[in-house]
């Protein structure tokens, strides 16, 4: 870990040390080993996949939703090979890797590619294009240091938690641990015996929270604005290849592409296994579904929540039920215009946005400069799986040529 020496300048700065960044670095080094001494990964923890592993552990998630073929190593069979003696940790269907298996495999990827020394333990607070030096960026770090980079990759997720409007209208102060977004919850430290927990959202995260709360002694009310429905993956597997992507890439209108992405993902969904488990728990009385329903008002009453829903004529309203905790499994919102690291870039290199997503070139590069985007911000080019592990590989396949071939460099770089 580069905790002692920070160079004054670097060729490539990668912001974030999650699975997308790890995928990019392994693919980059496979293509051009000489990049090893020319890149630096910035992450506050200084550890690969620290936040990813924390989120899986905090929500007690037993396995991934993506099949074993989707992982950070360039060899698509690497995880299956690693799991040859641990077949019980590949869950049906399609060999979904267990959380521990995936974590340990990724550690072997870091070791095999000798990537421990690539990370500098600091948060990037600000990115400012340097006007006096063409195609350079000044990165301001949390420790007060600064480093100049020729190219920058944003690989740190960048979504902000979505909070429903009714939360902002709660009239009084309440204990902060009694209303939390899923990103703030750590099930491992909770004792919930005898409590009633209201979980908002119909996606897989709400399912994990519901199971975790019930295992810790709570009764759960699961509220979703539409009917909870099952889907094996976030998006149909046809989006991994030309079956659907051919039409997507042929669409010249960016708004139409955005609409195709929304239709493909169609909001939150639960896997068949999760929904089956929840239905069994509902039969036992541990969880109650409130579907096609939303909170209209919530008020903290000294020791509990009083909640009103917007469908009291359809449901037995929960108004008279004391709720101990409210958990928001409402996902995140992505808007490049509000990304804290992109403000300076917007000033010097204005860009077209479509519903918050940047219109980047085919290499996922910000027009006119050497800044690249990964994850959901690359969706208008890559498609609805951009934020997934499969998307990390597709993004890397596009990005690596622009990072390694001089002929694909931005003019003036």
Secondary structure, DSSP 8 states (H G I E B T S, - for coil): --SS---SEEEEEEE--SHHHHHHHHHHHHH-GGGGGGEEEEETT-STTHHHHHHHHHTT--EEEEETT-SSSSSTTHHHHHTTT-GGGEETTTTEEEHHHHHHHHHHHHHHTT-GGGEEE--EEEEEE-TTSTT-EEEEETTS-EEEEEEEEE-S---EE---HHHHT--S---GGGEEEGGG--GGG---TT-EEEEE-SSHHHHHHHHHHHHTT-EEEEE-SS---B-SSSS-GGGGSHHHHHHHHH---HHHHHHHHHHHH-S--B-HHHHHHHHHHHHTTSEEEE-S--EEEEEEETTEEEEEES-TTTS--GGGS-BSEEEE---EE--GGG-TTSHHHHHHS---EETTEE---TTSB-TTSSEEE-GGGGHHHH-TTTTSHHHHHHHHHHHHHHHH-GGGS-TT-
